[in-house]
């Protein structure tokens, strides 16, 4: 038991160090356009595997997989860290994230953060979307932003595939162990199927917000 505790502390210490290094790197990149361009190019080289699912431009190729385009780079980096540490689990990401270095994660986050979410080709049911708009403005704006653009600690929701949003929100509501520890567990606890469908319809066709900067 003591050994497990020591290993956990060592893991947390390593994670804290990686986060500190990443924040320093983001600060450097934000201050130097030339360095940011280099990071972008390096990230573009490393996303070839990611592109199979998330698209080379960060727009998902499958409706159950999230877009990474226009996500806040620090949010993306932290998501990689959670998959690498086991805090979040996913069949693919739990295997991929630990193979990326801190620099890889920063560069990939920079690359996808500067892509643009493309409009969804199919319009949402207007009545359903209106219901979702009311729910979003009542519950979601405080964390995800007026434009659903996300922040450092919350994901961009604007333009995400409706199927992905429905599945994600259902997992939170149903307390899926793969999402353990998320504040969304309590927020989504009382969502009905209609609430979830409305939010998904509204957010999928949400007008695109401005492209996220390389670092806030």
C-alpha positions as CSV (number, residue, x, y, z in Angstrom):
1,X,0.0,0.0,0.0
2,X,2.8,2.3,0.9
3,X,4.5,1.6,-2.4
4,X,1.4,2.4,-4.3
5,X,1.1,5.7,-2.4
6,X,4.7,6.6,-3.3
7,X,4.2,5.7,-6.9
8,X,1.1,7.9,-7.0
9,X,3.0,10.8,-5.4
10,X,5.8,10.4,-7.9
11,X,3.3,10.4,-10.8
12,X,1.6,13.6,-9.5
13,X,4.9,15.3,-9.1
14,X,5.8,14.4,-12.6
15,X,2.5,15.7,-13.9
16,X,2.9,19.0,-12.0
17,X,6.4,19.4,-13.5
18,X,5.0,18.7,-17.0
19,X,2.3,21.3,-16.5
20,X,4.8,23.9,-15.3
21,X,7.0,23.3,-18.3
22,X,4.1,23.5,-20.6
23,X,2.8,26.8,-19.2
24,X,6.3,28.3,-19.5
25,X,6.4,27.0,-23.1
26,X,3.0,28.5,-23.9
27,X,4.1,31.9,-22.5
28,X,7.2,31.8,-24.6
29,X,5.2,30.9,-27.8
30,X,2.7,33.6,-27.1
31,X,5.4,36.2,-26.9
32,X,7.3,35.1,-30.0
33,X,5.4,34.6,-33.4
34,X,8.5,32.9,-34.9
35,X,8.6,30.3,-32.2
36,X,4.9,29.8,-32.4
37,X,5.2,29.2,-36.1
38,X,7.9,26.6,-35.4
39,X,5.7,24.9,-32.8
40,X,2.8,24.9,-35.3
41,X,4.9,23.2,-38.0
42,X,6.2,20.7,-35.5
43,X,2.6,20.0,-34.3
44,X,1.5,19.5,-37.9
45,X,4.1,16.8,-38.3
46,X,3.0,15.0,-35.2
47,X,-0.8,15.0,-35.8
48,X,-0.7,12.5,-38.7
49,X,-2.1,9.7,-36.5
50,X,-4.5,12.1,-34.8
51,X,-5.9,13.1,-38.2
52,X,-7.2,9.6,-38.8
53,X,-10.0,10.4,-36.3
54,X,-10.0,14.1,-35.6
55,X,-9.1,15.2,-39.2
56,X,-6.0,16.9,-40.3
57,X,-7.6,20.3,-39.8
58,X,-9.1,19.3,-36.4
59,X,-12.6,18.7,-37.8
60,X,-13.7,15.2,-36.9
61,X,-14.1,12.5,-39.5
62,X,-16.6,10.6,-37.4
63,X,-19.7,12.0,-35.7
64,X,-18.9,10.4,-32.3
65,X,-15.4,11.9,-32.1
66,X,-14.9,15.5,-31.0
67,X,-13.5,18.4,-33.1
68,X,-10.1,19.6,-31.9
69,X,-10.1,22.7,-34.1
70,X,-10.2,26.1,-32.2
71,X,-9.9,24.5,-28.8
72,X,-7.9,26.5,-26.3
73,X,-4.4,25.0,-26.5
74,X,-4.0,24.8,-22.7
75,X,-7.3,22.9,-22.5
76,X,-6.0,20.5,-25.1
77,X,-2.7,20.0,-23.4
78,X,-4.4,19.3,-20.1
79,X,-6.7,16.8,-21.8
80,X,-3.6,15.0,-23.1
81,X,-2.2,14.9,-19.5
82,X,-5.4,13.5,-18.1
83,X,-5.4,10.6,-20.6
84,X,-1.7,10.0,-20.0
85,X,-2.1,9.9,-16.2
86,X,-5.3,7.7,-16.4
87,X,-7.5,10.4,-14.9
88,X,-9.6,10.1,-18.1
89,X,-9.8,6.9,-20.1
90,X,-10.4,6.2,-23.8
91,X,-9.5,3.1,-25.8
92,X,-7.3,5.1,-28.2
93,X,-6.3,8.2,-26.3
94,X,-5.2,6.3,-23.2
95,X,-2.6,4.4,-25.4
96,X,-1.6,7.4,-27.5
97,X,-1.2,10.2,-24.9
98,X,1.6,8.5,-22.9
99,X,3.8,8.2,-26.1
100,X,3.8,12.0,-26.6
101,X,6.5,14.1,-24.9
102,X,5.5,17.4,-23.2
103,X,6.8,19.3,-26.2
104,X,4.8,17.1,-28.6
105,X,1.6,17.8,-26.6
106,X,2.3,21.6,-26.6
107,X,3.0,21.6,-30.3
108,X,-0.1,19.6,-31.2
109,X,-2.2,21.8,-29.0
110,X,-0.9,24.9,-30.8
111,X,-1.6,23.4,-34.2
112,X,-5.2,22.4,-33.5
113,X,-5.9,25.6,-31.6
114,X,-5.2,27.6,-34.7
115,X,-7.4,25.5,-37.0
116,X,-11.0,26.6,-37.7
117,X,-14.2,24.7,-37.0
118,X,-16.1,24.2,-40.3
119,X,-19.8,24.7,-40.4
120,X,-21.9,21.5,-40.1
121,X,-23.5,20.7,-43.4
122,X,-26.9,19.7,-42.0
123,X,-29.1,22.2,-40.2
124,X,-30.4,21.3,-36.8
125,X,-34.1,20.9,-36.0
126,X,-35.0,24.5,-35.2
127,X,-37.4,23.8,-32.3
128,X,-35.0,21.4,-30.7
129,X,-32.1,23.9,-31.1
130,X,-34.2,26.6,-29.5
131,X,-34.8,24.4,-26.4
132,X,-31.1,23.7,-26.3
133,X,-30.3,27.4,-26.5
134,X,-32.4,28.1,-23.4
135,X,-30.7,25.3,-21.5
136,X,-27.3,26.4,-22.6
137,X,-27.8,30.0,-21.6
138,X,-29.2,28.9,-18.2
139,X,-26.6,26.4,-17.2
140,X,-23.6,26.3,-19.5
141,X,-22.5,29.9,-20.2
142,X,-20.7,30.5,-17.0
143,X,-18.0,27.8,-17.7
144,X,-18.1,27.4,-21.5
145,X,-18.6,31.1,-22.5
146,X,-21.3,33.1,-24.2
147,X,-20.1,31.8,-27.6
148,X,-19.5,28.2,-26.3
149,X,-15.9,28.9,-27.1
150,X,-14.5,27.3,-24.0
151,X,-11.6,28.3,-21.7
152,X,-8.4,26.9,-20.3
153,X,-10.3,24.4,-18.1
154,X,-13.4,23.9,-20.2
155,X,-13.7,22.7,-23.8
156,X,-15.1,24.6,-26.8
157,X,-18.6,23.2,-27.5
158,X,-19.5,25.4,-30.5
159,X,-19.5,23.3,-33.6
160,X,-19.0,19.9,-32.0
161,X,-20.8,17.0,-33.7
162,X,-24.2,16.4,-32.2
163,X,-23.7,12.7,-31.8
164,X,-20.5,13.3,-29.9
165,X,-22.2,15.8,-27.6
166,X,-25.2,13.5,-27.0
167,X,-22.9,10.6,-26.0
168,X,-20.6,12.8,-23.8
169,X,-23.5,14.4,-21.9
170,X,-25.2,11.0,-21.5
171,X,-22.0,9.6,-20.0
172,X,-21.8,12.4,-17.6
173,X,-25.4,12.1,-16.6
174,X,-25.1,8.3,-16.2
175,X,-21.9,8.7,-14.2
176,X,-19.7,6.7,-16.6
177,X,-16.5,5.7,-14.8
178,X,-14.4,6.9,-17.8
179,X,-15.5,10.4,-16.9
180,X,-14.9,10.1,-13.1
181,X,-13.9,13.3,-11.3
182,X,-15.4,15.7,-13.8
183,X,-17.6,18.5,-12.4
184,X,-20.0,17.7,-15.3
185,X,-21.2,14.6,-13.4
186,X,-23.2,16.8,-11.0
187,X,-24.2,19.4,-13.6
188,X,-25.6,16.8,-16.0
189,X,-27.2,14.6,-13.3
190,X,-30.7,15.9,-13.9
191,X,-30.5,16.3,-17.7
192,X,-33.3,14.5,-19.5
193,X,-32.9,12.9,-22.9
194,X,-34.7,15.9,-24.4
195,X,-32.3,18.3,-22.6
196,X,-29.3,16.5,-24.1
197,X,-30.8,16.3,-27.6
198,X,-31.6,20.0,-27.5
199,X,-28.1,21.0,-26.3
200,X,-26.5,18.8,-29.0
201,X,-28.7,20.3,-31.8
202,X,-28.0,23.9,-30.6
203,X,-24.2,23.5,-30.2
204,X,-23.6,21.6,-33.4
205,X,-24.8,24.5,-35.5
206,X,-23.6,27.2,-33.2
207,X,-22.0,30.1,-35.2
208,X,-18.2,29.8,-35.2
209,X,-16.4,31.9,-32.7
210,X,-13.1,33.6,-33.7
211,X,-10.1,31.3,-34.0
212,X,-8.5,30.7,-30.6
213,X,-5.0,32.3,-30.1
214,X,-2.0,30.2,-29.6
215,X,-2.1,30.9,-25.9
216,X,-4.5,33.0,-23.8
